[in-house]
Amino acid sequence: MAALIVVAGTTGCAGPAHEARPAATTSERPVIEPAAPTTQPDPAVLPASPPVRVQVASIGVDSGLLDLDLQPDGSLEVPPDGTSAGWYTGSPTPGELGPAVIAGHVDWDGDPGVFHRLRDLRPGDEITVLREDRTVAVFVVTGVEQFAKDEFPTETVYGDIDHAGLRLITCGGSFDAGARSYDDNIVVFAELDRLLTA
């Protein structure tokens, strides 16, 4: 499948998209809070269930999730402001086989965006994703990479993998004031570690 280039909004951005499969889009999802979770050990993969919230305690992220689709020109839609992250509906749901993709802005109109500190994550940090089925998929960071946008490794980020993975994407590098865009993307790679259920 061909690489698709992002059209960034304001000063934030997501990353180039890779169309994995079609999926319906909806408006912002309601927040669903899990009740008294219990741990399920080492799930290989989970059934499909759209995500509604992402939390990264080590960098202070706690955001509801919008649905992100592809725009008519084939670019990945980006969140309409800096406060919410979004799940790319053409990727697997978090916990399914393959790389689920969540994108958010690094900043917005001079203020820090939801993924402002994404580059500070380190291997071993945890990312939790609350899903519509009231399960919480817990991912562990395996790496954080910075890529020039004109050399973005689409297949590495969006391509097929043999496990349930997660990618968090934002902008990084130098800001080009003329283009109103950053030169690079920050990509966090993570793998499913465990499942919490009510």
Secondary structure as UniProt FT lines:
FT   TURN            10..11
FT   STRAND          38..40
FT   STRAND          51..56
FT   HELIX           57..59
FT   STRAND          61..68
FT   TURN            72..73
FT   STRAND          85..88
FT   TURN            89..90
FT   TURN            94..95
FT   STRAND          98..103
FT   STRAND          107..108
FT   TURN            109..110
FT   STRAND          111..112
FT   TURN            114..117
FT   HELIX           118..120
FT   TURN            123..124
FT   STRAND          126..131
FT   TURN            132..133
FT   STRAND          136..148
FT   HELIX           149..151
FT   HELIX           154..158
FT   STRAND          164..176
FT   TURN            177..180
FT   STRAND          181..197
//
